[in-house]
Amino acid sequence: MRIDQNSTSLIALGEIIKPHGLKGELKFYLYNPSSANMAVGKMVQLTGKNIPKMEFEIEGISDSSLP
């Protein structure tokens, strides 16, 4: 994930690994899995190389590492 050097209000939370399913879900690697920054209802901004900034609301979270 590339962050705009001029923006001081963004925090890198992780990296998108790949799209998942048919409903627009993403597999995401969190740098800090215990962070409260990733929660349902929170707004996140996705950006990357040659990708315009896009803002999304988190609608749901599932943790595939749980038994």
C-alpha positions in Angstrom: 0.0 0.0 0.0 1.4 3.4 -0.9 0.5 6.4 1.2 0.6 10.0 -0.2 3.7 11.6 1.4 1.8 14.9 1.8 -1.1 13.4 3.9 -0.6 13.2 7.6 -4.0 11.8 8.5 -3.7 8.4 6.9 -2.5 5.3 8.8 -1.5 2.1 6.9 -3.6 -0.7 8.4 -2.5 -3.5 6.0 -2.5 -4.8 2.5 -5.1 -6.2 0.2 -4.1 -9.7 -0.7 -6.9 -10.4 -3.3 -10.6 -10.1 -4.0 -12.8 -12.7 -2.5 -16.3 -14.0 -3.5 -18.9 -12.3 -5.6 -20.1 -9.6 -3.2 -17.0 -7.3 -3.4 -15.2 -8.8 -0.4 -11.4 -8.5 0.0 -8.8 -10.7 1.7 -6.7 -8.3 3.7 -3.5 -8.7 5.7 -3.6 -6.5 8.8 -0.3 -5.2 10.1 -1.8 -5.2 13.6 -4.6 -7.7 13.9 -5.6 -6.4 17.4 -6.1 -2.9 16.1 -9.6 -1.3 16.8 -9.2 0.7 13.5 -10.8 -2.1 11.5 -14.4 -2.3 12.7 -17.9 -2.5 11.2 -19.1 1.0 10.4 -15.6 2.6 10.2 -14.6 4.4 7.0 -11.4 3.3 5.3 -9.5 4.7 2.3 -7.9 2.4 -0.2 -5.1 3.6 -2.3 -2.1 2.2 -4.2 0.2 2.5 -7.1 -1.7 3.8 -10.1 -5.0 3.6 -8.2 -7.1 6.6 -7.2 -8.0 7.0 -3.6 -11.4 5.4 -2.8 -13.3 5.6 0.5 -15.4 2.7 1.8 -17.4 1.8 4.9 -16.6 -1.5 6.5 -19.9 -3.6 6.3 -18.6 -6.8 7.9 -15.5 -8.6 9.0 -14.8 -12.3 9.2 -11.6 -13.8 10.6 -10.7 -16.9 8.6 -7.9 -17.7 11.1 -10.4 -18.4 13.9 -11.2 -22.1 14.5 
